[in-house]
Each structure stands twice: as structure tokens, then as C-alpha cells.
Amino acid sequence: MSDIILLKLGGSVLTDKSKPGAIRNSVISSIAAIIAKARITLLLIHGAGSCGHPEAMEYRIMEGVTRENFKGILTTHEAVSKLNSEVVNALQVAGVPALGIAPLTFCISEDRELISCDPSAIQKLIEIGITPVIHGDVVMDRKLGATVISGDQLISFIAPRIGAFRVGLATDVEGVLSEGVVVPIISRANLTQISIKGSVNTDVTGGMQGKVNELLKLADSGVTSNIFHISRISDFLFGLPHGGTIIRSELKNG
């Protein structure tokens, strides 16, 4: 069995989504220290938050890219790359041998769905002791020219292909909330009974509902995932109860 843990840090954790380009460096440094202390085999994915979503919205990248709005690729990618650099730098300062990798360079979508994203290089980096750090990004799209792919889409595509044995999403809420209460377990069996509130800030990738949809795809492939508050990241990394939501293929306890 693989010992790879896939951890996704929400853009709402790393940035102030109400302010374009507002990076929370102190939060990033604290997370980096926790990861360094855990000494785990890790693939880290992070969202764009306010470093990418506003730019993608301005240029309407989700609707497709042509010669009329191609500058949106440049500005959106540059914005999220800046955040990625800050995350990688904080990890390196904490002692984690991190390396940023942009999905724009190795992923292809078709009508907003990832169809090609070869994780071979990521696996090799992990094997030799490097922590890859990838992120939601603009990618080229066979139908639309280009579009935005979320970190959550990257999770559902990559996790089963690298054999990740634990998958977690650290967010700014305690888990998936329905009527203000954390839903402990989600599967396709109880999805229609849950009312999931959307993001109140600029988010072109579907907010919490988008996360759940992608993680149910992951559950369909046999991989269980977890959504929890960022304050419980250490619990998740060490396999302890995190008080959040577990998304799995079957609705069962334990």
C-alpha cells in the first residue's frame, strides 16, 4: 500500500477571498510548520482563493478562451503562481523539500473536465523525497481553448492514480454543513438529503458543492476523503478524528 497522503489546502484558508491578491502568509507559515513536524510522504494541492478567482472571473475564462480574452490566461496563472511560490517558500523555510508544479504545464481538459493529467513525474518526485505542491490553475481545453481547473478536480483525478491512502481537504469551515450542522458522512445515498450552502465570495469552481461533487467521483473509485477545519490539520495528518465530514462510497459508520 502507498504511504502517500494527499492534502489540499483551501484557497479560503490561504487567502482573504474578499480582497484580490490578499495572501495570509502567517497562516501559510503555521501550516508549513505542522507539515514539517509530521514528517509524512505528501502531495500538497492548494486552491487559488483571491489569487486567481477574481482574474478568471474578470476575463470569463470558465466560458472559454480565444484571441479576445487570452490575456486572462496570463493574469490568472501569474496570480495563482504567486500564491504557490509563497506556499513553497514557507514549506522550504520549515524544512520541507517542496517544489511547485503548475497544472498548466501537464494537464489538459475537455469542456471543463480533466481528461489528461499524467502524475508520473509527481510520483517520481515523491519517491526521491520531494514534496510536490500543485494548485488550481488555468489549463488548455480541447473544446474551449482554455478553462480553470480547481484543486478539487485535481484531487479526484490524481489521488487514485498515485494510490493515495489518505485524502484530506483543510477548509475554513468544520466540514460540510447542512442547516449549520456538520454532516459526518456523505455518500451518494444521502446526498439528496443535504442542503449545502455555496461560497459567498468570488469562486469560479463551485464552492463546497463543487468539492463534494469531485469527492464523490473519488469515492466512486474507492478512495475515501475528508473535509475538516484547518485547525484540525494535525489530527488528519496523524490519522486522528478531525470532527469534519467523511466522503465515501457507502453510507456506513466506522
Order of alpha helices (4+ residues) and beta strands (2+ residues): beta-alpha-alpha-beta-alpha-alpha-beta-beta-beta-alpha-beta-beta-beta-alpha-beta-beta-beta-beta-alpha-beta-alpha-beta
